[in-house]
Amino acid sequence: MSGSFARAWGRAGLPKPGLGERLKVLLKRNPQLRLKVMRTIRALEKDIRRLNAALAKFEAMEKEYEAKAKEALRAGRENLAKALANSIATIRDYTKIILFMKICFEGICARLKLVFEMGNIMVDLTPLRDIVKIVGPVVAKFMPQVEGSLGMVRDVLDTLVSEMEDISNTITPVELQNEDASKILEALSISIEREA
């Protein structure tokens, strides 16, 4: 009996953890990292609100300057209208930059939220899957009628964890994908330095 238990229990080393499991362990073992991810999400959301406020301010300025430029043209003050037109062009350039930053920050924030939520899900699913894998064969030896159910549960949990790992591999690239991503990272670093 002890030999069958040892075979059922298994002696092989643990399999190499996937990215999802490593992320889960990292977040679970290092609550500071989890806290840092949460703070980063909050900081990005705060920056997005600031960028929205700046966009609204620039849109209002653009409308105001357009109205003043029209009034200047009606009054025959062409130089003032030219200066206001230049200001409107500058405002539009800044608006494009701010809108781009906002879209990038929203994308980064969405990815961080997905990573954070996936970490929470993996923290819940992986131990359950491991328990079923370890205890399942032992229970099945004593209660053969539950072997089919345990196999089905194990397969479902394996599929869920595997799919979560696949998703985490696609949504969490660790290398910068292009020059824009590099600029975003630089802007984020500057933003964090200002807050510190």
Salt bridges, closest charged atoms under 4 A:
GLU21 OE2 - ARG129 NH2 2.51
GLU45 OE2 - LYS113 NZ 2.70
ASP47 OD1 - ARG50 NH1 3.41
GLU62 OE2 - ARG92 NE 2.59
GLU64 OE2 - LYS68 NZ 3.10
GLU66 OE2 - ARG92 NH2 2.89
GLU71 OE1 - ARG74 NH1 3.75
GLU78 OE2 - LYS82 NZ 3.63
GLU106 OE2 - LYS102 NZ 3.51
ASP130 OD1 - ARG129 NE 3.65
ASP158 OD1 - ARG129 NE 3.98
ASP158 OD1 - LYS133 NZ 3.46
GLU179 OE2 - LYS183 NZ 3.52
